Amino acid sequence: MKTILILLILVITGSSYGQITNADDSLKEYYGKAIPVYTKDYLRKYNRMKRIVVKVYPYALYAADIIDEIEQNAASINKRRKKK
């Protein structure tokens, strides 16, 4: 009987101290018209640079592979004059 009474008191007390909501919110919401982030001039420049990068990127990867190969070959050479 004591355990039931204690559990009942705990349940009633726990439910009475629940989260208290406040009508005043600290975050305010503002509504307005949509602002364009990207202008036509910016998008034109971006698309032009994107086309250039897409064309040149495979050549850059190929050049990086060649440079790595040259560095590996130079590491196996002992004499500084032959490395140069």
C-alpha positions in Angstrom: 0.0 0.0 0.0 2.9 2.4 0.8 4.5 1.7 -2.5 1.4 2.4 -4.4 0.9 5.6 -2.5 4.5 6.7 -3.1 4.2 5.9 -6.8 1.0 7.8 -7.1 2.6 10.9 -5.4 5.6 10.7 -7.7 3.4 10.5 -10.8 1.2 13.4 -9.8 4.2 15.6 -8.8 6.2 14.8 -11.9 3.3 15.6 -14.2 2.6 18.9 -12.5 6.2 20.1 -13.1 6.1 19.6 -16.8 7.5 22.0 -19.4 5.9 25.4 -19.0 5.5 27.1 -22.4 5.7 30.9 -22.7 3.8 32.8 -25.4 6.7 35.2 -25.9 9.2 33.7 -28.3 12.8 34.9 -28.4 13.1 34.3 -32.1 11.2 36.7 -34.3 9.9 35.8 -37.8 10.1 38.3 -40.6 8.4 37.9 -43.9 9.4 39.8 -47.0 9.8 39.5 -50.7 12.3 37.1 -52.2 15.8 38.5 -52.9 17.7 37.1 -55.9 21.0 35.8 -54.7 22.5 35.2 -58.1 22.4 37.9 -60.7 22.4 37.3 -64.4 25.9 38.6 -64.7 27.2 36.3 -62.0 25.5 33.3 -63.5 27.0 34.1 -66.9 30.5 34.4 -65.5 30.0 31.2 -63.4 28.8 29.1 -66.4 31.7 30.4 -68.5 34.3 29.4 -65.9 32.6 26.1 -65.4 32.9 25.2 -69.1 36.6 26.2 -69.0 37.3 24.1 -65.9 35.5 21.1 -67.4 37.7 21.3 -70.5 41.0 21.8 -68.7 40.6 19.5 -65.6 41.6 16.3 -67.4 44.8 17.9 -68.7 45.6 19.0 -65.1 45.2 15.4 -63.8 47.4 14.1 -66.6 50.1 16.7 -65.8 49.9 15.8 -62.1 50.5 12.1 -63.0 53.5 13.0 -65.2 55.0 15.2 -62.4 54.6 12.3 -59.9 56.3 9.9 -62.3 59.2 12.3 -62.9 59.7 12.8 -59.1 59.7 9.0 -58.6 62.3 8.6 -61.3 64.4 11.4 -59.9 64.3 9.8 -56.4 65.9 6.7 -57.8 68.9 8.6 -59.3 71.8 9.1 -56.8 73.8 11.8 -58.4 72.6 15.4 -58.2 73.9 16.3 -61.7 72.0 13.5 -63.3 68.8 14.4 -61.4 68.9 17.9 -62.9 
